[in-house]
Amino acid sequence: MTETADPPPSSDDVRESRQRAGRAIRDLSHAFIGRHASVEQIDRLSEVLEGITAELWPQDHRSRFDAFDRERDIDYPQGRFTHDFDDRPVSGTASPYGLDLELHRVGDEIEALVTLRSAHEGAPGRSHGGVVAALFDDVFGFVLGVIKQSAFTGELTIRYHAATPLFSELACRVRFDHQDGRKIYLVGELTERSSGNLIATAKATFIAVDPEMFARLTAERPPPPDESSSPTA
Ligand SMILES: CCCCCCCCCCCCCCCC(=O)SCCNC(=O)CCNC(=O)[C@H](O)C(C)(C)COP(=O)(O)OP(=O)(O)OC[C@H]1O[C@@H](n2cnc3c(N)ncnc32)[C@H](O)[C@@H]1OP(=O)(O)O
């Protein structure tokens, strides 16, 4: 174990710094995928990134549970809102896997505005379908906060009606549909804002779990494995 740097890991300074770095990593992914670079530039990039990664691995393990717990207690206000779980993939402002969502609550619906970019491209000129699926899964997660239930995704079905455009603002709008015992059914759709075109529809079954289960997951989680080298390194 090594000393963690000041200020304390939960401070606003660290949080803001992480959010900035998260955005920088995401922007890097788009610049890297979307632009030519010389071998010299790419090698320099590798050296800088490998150096920073080597600095981070010896640091203490970080837990995301405080933010996760806070997230479960949030009452999302009407209109635009933000959330505290910065590491959350897709909607987390500090997550390298974030999609830079702008979140809104409209009644009991959640709307996420998003513009997909270079690194999201799958087939030429359109988003990878898995990115769209991840978008729906995560945005559905906010409906759990609206209906105040703890649940896991059990099934997620996406119907891709049209190519998902890049570089054009999209609206992902989702809502509670009905509940049957522990099975919570959610539905939603993705549209392009400029044209109003329907791009995809989604249905999900979330399975409600005892909120205490989350506490048990936290308490019983084994220490993470040593990740200090990539599987192919
Ligand atoms: C207060 C606010 C909280 C908000 C909180 C925010 C925190 C911030 C979250 C960030 C992220 C969010 C958005 C990403 C959401 C994920 O990514 S969740 C992660 C992905 N999903 C998983 O890991 C789930 C993996 N599966 C499991 O853990 C277990 O199968 C489950 C889902 C807990 C169910 O297991 P179980 O409790 O043993 O359930 P079981 O008794 O077998 O079945 C109960 C009922 O559900 C049905 N069922 C079970 N599994 C399934 C399934 N997969 N599909 C359909 N039906 C099923 C059964 O048929 C049964 O139905 P009935 O017979 O009652 O009619």
The ligand as an ORCA input file, in Angstrom:
! r2SCAN-3c Opt
* xyz 0 1
  C     -33.761      3.370     -5.274
  C     -33.176      3.622     -6.637
  C     -32.167      2.636     -7.103
  C     -31.418      3.113     -8.299
  C     -30.046      2.495     -8.361
  C     -29.116      3.368     -9.073
  C     -27.673      2.935     -8.878
  C     -26.833      3.205    -10.078
  C     -27.002      2.129    -11.081
  C     -26.106      2.323    -12.209
  C     -26.383      1.422    -13.417
  C     -27.792      1.381    -13.814
  C     -28.098      0.850    -15.228
  C     -27.449     -0.409    -15.580
  C     -28.139     -1.618    -14.942
  C     -27.271     -2.798    -14.940
  O     -26.298     -2.859    -15.676
  S     -27.587     -4.122    -13.893
  C     -26.255     -5.258    -14.295
  C     -26.640     -6.259    -15.356
  N     -27.559     -7.248    -14.818
  C     -27.174     -8.159    -13.929
  O     -26.024     -8.223    -13.507
  C     -28.225     -9.131    -13.461
  C     -27.667    -10.556    -13.358
  N     -28.702    -11.445    -12.854
  C     -28.894    -11.578    -11.534
  O     -28.161    -11.045    -10.694
  C     -30.066    -12.406    -11.107
  O     -30.461    -13.233    -12.180
  C     -31.285    -11.503    -10.689
  C     -31.640    -10.482    -11.798
  C     -30.946    -10.767     -9.396
  C     -32.516    -12.390    -10.491
  O     -32.143    -13.437     -9.637
  P     -33.132    -13.890     -8.440
  O     -33.264    -12.781     -7.459
  O     -32.625    -15.212     -7.958
  O     -34.508    -14.007     -9.209
  P     -35.435    -15.282     -9.452
  O     -36.010    -15.651     -8.104
  O     -34.717    -16.318    -10.244
  O     -36.557    -14.665    -10.389
  C     -37.485    -13.679     -9.928
  C     -38.413    -13.381    -11.092
  O     -37.680    -12.663    -12.096
  C     -37.643    -13.410    -13.328
  N     -36.289    -13.279    -13.860
  C     -35.135    -13.612    -13.263
  N     -34.117    -13.298    -14.032
  C     -34.628    -12.748    -15.157
  C     -34.044    -12.218    -16.324
  N     -32.743    -12.169    -16.504
  N     -34.878    -11.713    -17.265
  C     -36.205    -11.743    -17.096
  N     -36.826    -12.230    -16.010
  C     -36.029    -12.741    -15.039
  C     -37.960    -14.859    -12.932
  O     -38.530    -15.563    -14.008
  C     -38.911    -14.655    -11.779
  O     -40.188    -14.344    -12.317
  P     -41.534    -14.873    -11.592
  O     -41.353    -16.366    -11.466
  O     -41.550    -14.179    -10.231
  O     -42.636    -14.458    -12.494
*
